Amino acid sequence: MELAKTYVRRAGVVGIYLVGSGSRPFRDRISDYDIEVVLDDAVYERIPVEERHVFAIEEGPPRRVDHEFYLRPWSELVAMENSTLDLDHYPFQHAVVLHDPEARLADLFPRLAALPAEVRETRLKVHYLETVFALGRAAKCIDRGNDLSTRLVLGEGSVALVKLLAAACGSWAPTRHWAAEELRLLGVPEEIFIHASGLLTCPSPERIRGLRDAVHGWLDGEGMTFHHDQMALIRWLFLTPEGKGAFRTWGAR
C-alpha cells in the first residue's frame, strides 16, 4: 500500500499491517484505513507521543478519517497472545501484512488469530448463559413497564449473543460496529439477525421467545449439545471454581 511507504524506510520497523474494515470486504465510503506499525521496543521508546498515532482527515462531505497510523512496540504485540480481549485477537484473523522483512508478523499472527479449543468451549457456556439471563431479565423489565431497563438489558444480551455466535463459529468476537457483517461471513443464519433486530426495535415476550428458539435451533443444527442441560450449566457457573473463574475472565459483568 502506497500509504505505508513512509514507514517502510524508517529504522527499527519490524512490520506494517492493515486491520479494520479496510481488510474486510464490506469497507464503504465512510471507512478509513487502519494501519499499524510495529517497532523494536528501543526505537518505539524514542518516538514522541504525538507521533505514535497520526491520522489524516478527509473534509468530505462526509467529513471522516481517511487513514491513520498507530505505532506499537514489538513486545506489546507479542504479549497479546495471552490476552483475553477479543480486540487483541480478532483483527489478526484478517490482517493484511504490508511489510514484514523478517517474517516476524507471519509467524506471530496465526497464533494471535487462533481461538484455542478450550477457550472456545468455556466461552460458549459463559456467553450462552449471559444471553439466556439477559433475555430472562428483559422479559421481567417488559412486564414491569420499564423501557429503559429493558433496552439496557437487551443491549447487554446482544453483546453476549455476538460473543456466543462467534465462539460457536470458532472465532474470537468481532468489533461491535461490524458485528452483523462479520457474523454473516462466519455463516450465522439471517433468521437470527431478523429476530435480534426485531427484539431490539420493539421488545416483547414473543420476540424474546422467537430469538431464543432461533438460537437454540441453530446450535442444535450445528451439532452442539452444551446448552441442553441449563441447570447443569448454571451449577457449573455459580458453584464450581472453574465456572466462577470463567465468568470473571469472560463475563461482561
Secondary structure, DSSP 8 states (H G I E B T S, - for coil): -GGGHHHHTSTTEEEEEEEGGGGSTT--TT--EEEEEEE-HHHHHHS-GGGSEEEEEE--SS-EEEEEEEEEEHHHHHHGGG---GGGTGGGGT-EEEE-TTSHHHHHHHHHH---HHHHHHHHHHHHHHHHHHHHHHHHHHHHT-HHHHHHHHHHHHHHHHHHHHHHTT-----GGGHHHHHHHHT--HHHHHHHHHHHHS--HHHHHHHHHHHHHHHHHTT--TTS-HHHHHHHHHHSHHHHHHHHHH---
